[in-house]
């Protein structure tokens, strides 16, 4: 069986070492009868031909350059560079989690540069300082409506007005009253 495993398609042996071992196997098997050599003992024909004792749990053979790693398909260890790359990728993922990426709801009109300075200031104040669901309170003098009043403008409405978004008629009516 060992000899058949080392024969190529042309029924020849590729390696000179293998050919020598096959020749030794033939000589040993001719010189000894089958009763003197035990097939299951550690001193069989192949062991004698190879000239090495058989060790339990090890693969033996000549030529072919088969190592344990290639025979058992074990995974190679990663190099330090690959480990460093993996650590850096993990750090980048953590940093991306810390940087807040605005969603569509939070994105403000990109062309605020055309707004007058006063409107830009109000818009920045509404976006950065004001809390959600808060409002700006400002007094209305008696010259305008005949009595002194205080008026409130919600943060969302300030942002919509400054960005020149559509404002519903109902919103305007509420602020006029």
HELIX and SHEET records of a PDB file:
HELIX    1   1 UNK A    2  UNK A    5  1                                   4    
HELIX    2   2 UNK A   16  UNK A   31  1                                  16    
HELIX    3   3 UNK A   45  UNK A   50  1                                   6    
HELIX    4   4 UNK A   68  UNK A   72  1                                   5    
HELIX    5   5 UNK A   80  UNK A   98  1                                  19    
HELIX    6   6 UNK A  112  UNK A  114  5                                   3    
HELIX    7   7 UNK A  117  UNK A  124  1                                   8    
HELIX    8   8 UNK A  125  UNK A  129  3                                   5    
HELIX    9   9 UNK A  142  UNK A  145  1                                   4    
HELIX   10  10 UNK A  155  UNK A  162  1                                   8    
HELIX   11  11 UNK A  169  UNK A  176  1                                   8    
SHEET    1   A 2 UNK A 135  UNK A 140  0                                        
SHEET    2   A 2 UNK A 149  UNK A 154 -1                                        
END                                                                             
